[in-house]
Amino acid sequence: MIDRFGVILFPSVHFALRAEKKAREKGFKIKLIPVPRYLSSDCGVCLRFLWTERETLSSFLEAEGVRIEGIYPLE
């Protein structure tokens, strides 16, 4: 089985770095990557994660006070 990934976009790099720290501490398999061009032309980073964990991860991050701009499957 091939893992599908998704990305979470944030309103600022501050939230991306905070999300990375909190998610790693909780044991999520995540990675900061550049935002794909088809999602945003802004320079920045997003959080790549396993698509099957999207609901758990997004709920966790929001509970930790991390603002999320959007969640998308990675193509």
TAQUI-V728332 format. One record per residue. RES is the residue in three letters. SS is DSSP state (a for helix, b for strand, c for the rest). PHI is phi in whole degrees, 0 to 359 (NA if undefined). D_FIRST is the distance of its C-alpha to the first C-alpha in Angstrom with 1 decimal. Layout:
RES:SS:PHI:D_FIRST, RES:SS:PHI:D_FIRST
This chain:
MET:c:NA:0.0, ILE:c:265:3.8, ASP:c:288:6.5, ARG:c:265:9.3, PHE:b:243:12.7, GLY:b:227:16.1, VAL:b:229:19.6, ILE:b:247:22.7, LEU:b:261:26.1, PHE:c:234:29.2, PRO:c:288:32.9, SER:c:202:33.7, VAL:a:298:32.5, HIS:a:307:34.1, PHE:a:290:31.6, ALA:a:296:28.6, LEU:a:293:29.9, ARG:a:294:30.7, ALA:a:297:27.2, GLU:a:301:25.7, LYS:a:298:28.1, LYS:a:296:27.7, ALA:a:293:23.9, ARG:a:296:23.8, GLU:a:300:26.5, LYS:a:275:24.5, GLY:c:96:21.4, PHE:c:289:19.1, LYS:c:270:16.8, ILE:b:228:18.5, LYS:b:204:20.2, LEU:b:280:23.2, ILE:b:224:22.9, PRO:b:297:25.4, VAL:c:294:25.4, PRO:c:301:24.0, ARG:c:301:27.1, TYR:c:289:25.9, LEU:c:262:26.0, SER:c:198:29.3, SER:c:270:31.9, ASP:c:292:33.0, CYS:c:286:32.5, GLY:c:162:30.4, VAL:b:237:27.3, CYS:b:224:24.5, LEU:b:255:22.0, ARG:b:271:18.3, PHE:b:211:16.1, LEU:b:288:12.8, TRP:a:304:13.2, THR:a:295:12.7, GLU:a:261:15.7, ARG:a:301:18.0, GLU:a:291:20.5, THR:a:296:20.9, LEU:a:294:21.2, SER:a:295:23.6, SER:a:297:25.7, PHE:a:299:26.0, LEU:a:297:27.1, GLU:a:296:29.6, ALA:a:294:31.0, GLU:c:273:31.5, GLY:c:84:33.5, VAL:c:270:31.1, ARG:c:279:31.7, ILE:c:247:28.7, GLU:c:269:29.4, GLY:b:184:26.2, ILE:b:231:22.5, TYR:b:223:20.4, PRO:b:290:16.8, LEU:c:271:16.4, GLU:c:266:16.5
